């Protein structure tokens, strides 16, 4: 009966709720013409080289209102030659610009600074695209965009070569960009691309766009771009091969090694990455002996749940077109998660080689195939990983997707997954729904090995909502994925027991938008969310019911008030706080409330504060989080954040204080040279960490890194390990 109801709701959400809306690609058209002039990317007021280029004369308000021309004038020009697409933007203001940092690839620093962004959809399918942005200090951010359900997401971890220059003037700031055709993936037969331009004016705290579309969609939304109409077919570029060799070395010492050599160990290594354009839209990434020593350290968290915490992928090899592989499953249930390859409990597992073929076979068909071989590491055997996926566009914006995963260490040591999904997105973008079915296979050939369900959302001007229903079999094993809730630890026996579940998760937000111009609020409104997990026999495992109210002020400050009710039927004895006596398997009903306040992020000194208090299983919990950030515009940002949890369980079950401290400093010597340092103290993990990284981008996509890492115990600050490494990469176009 439950499955019949779920299927009916899914069918309704994918067929009934489609709504037509005016296509901005028909209303906003930019006629792109080739230039014969020599464009210099210098930010100078040289109008001659742009004289014959069509101008976009103004932008439209998008947030916090989506009607009328923006108060601050924005003008844009676009042209191209044999190698580059050029963009020029003249952004008028009153000279009161905000620059959070000169550091590249930082979304918070980008969106909270005065910024200008170009988004491009070369295949004009409204499925995926490219993002190139700068802030008023010249800090670059490039990203890959993809459709996730019905929303446009971007991944700023992608890195590629392009050029920009920003210059400030009294009443405006000027942006010039040169985007190489070699950086883009496109078809020479498609003469109309999707494109849009977004400006953030932080003095007024407003965002404007070239095209006009509803406020309930983000400025980079793939559905609401204009059209970039070429004067002739885009040219086929030659020499689209890039070799990126590296040299790395360093010294390290494990002070806790009780068996082997505890002296400093020196290491020197070389490797090679390559990017080969098979066609204009299909790219082959190769890596031999890759090194990821320059990757940022994970930000520590306090975990008071029964399950593992998700940390995002940061390694460049896995990122380009990464959504082809990762855009399957739902929240907390990902059949493929690239961090399972080459990482084991935070330690790097040596990778011998890897190859990734990704891109478009046709206008409507995207494919991805990846093979990675790891070496033996401690007790871990060498493994070969194969991942394949295909996305095929149907209707206006919908997609049929399929994937296959295989981990192989030997004839009788393997794990495999396969799945299909259908993602329906209404032409208006207001409605979306995805249905999915996945299965897994191991050498044990277990039954009850499926995962299926549906999820979707609605995005209206005031009302926004989403829903999820997932059914996970106890033997749906995702060796290459992330599915922590299926594994339950029995604190008495020490065993990990797999247990299937059904998850139901609806939520809703309603936003009021004040019409009074004198209001101090941009928006305010109520949120409510409900989550339920049910055992295979239909009994309750856990439920959560929350309600909150948000106040979003015109000066960028925010105030959020929340209350949560939880009921947990612990299936096994569980130790949440590390005491001697675990909580017994029983029913627990408890609630808590918290308030969060963030000050004006445009200020030189800004802060955030959260206090939370309430019941916690059979005891109480107090949680205080406070942070302060200081900006020395534009060269430095300094911050400190402290998170304190006091958990007091019923008598006999223990009590603990958890301290999490993070201090960080970012110094930008220019927008090509950065020094970042973070100090983290985590009493729960019993670790004190120092991470410091210097990066110099001496040529586009060519870097020198120097990284220092220390880890200490929290009891006596005894050193556990120390490492200092350097790495030099060089981007060579062939």
Secondary structure, DSSP 8 states (H G I E B T S, - for coil): -HHHHHHHHHHHHHHT-------HHHH-EEEE-B--S----S-----GGGTTS-EE---EEEES--SSB-SS-EEEEEEE-SSEEEEEEEEE--S------S-SS-HHHHHTSSEEEEEEETT-SSSEEEEEEEETT--EEEEEEEEETTEEEEETT-----EEEEEE-SSEEEEEEEEEGGGS---TT--EEEEEEEEEETTTTEEEESS---TTS-TT-GGG-EEEEESS-----S--EEEEEEEEEEEEEETT-SSS--S-EEEEEEEEEEEEESSSSEEEEEEES---TTS---------SSS--------GGGTTTTHHHH--SBTTBBS--GGGSSEETTEE--EEEEEEEEEESSSSEEEEEEEEEE--BTTB---EEEEEEEEEEETTTEEEEEEEEEEEEETTEEEEEEEEEEEEE-TTSSEEEEEEEEEEEETT--SS-EEEEEEEEEE-SSEEEEEEEEEE-TT---TTSB-GGGEEE-TTT--EEE--EEEEEEEEEEEE----TT-SEEEEEEEEEEEEEE-TTS-EEEEEEEEEEEEEETTS-EEEEEEEEEEEE-SS-B-SS--SS-B-S-EEEEEEEEEEEE--TTSSEEEEEEEEEEEETTEEEEEEEEEEEEEETTTEEEEEEEEEEEEE-STTS-EEEEEEEEEEEEEEEETTEEEEEEEEEETTTTEEEEEEEEEEEEETTEEEEEEEEEEE-SSS--EEEEEEEEEEEEEEE-
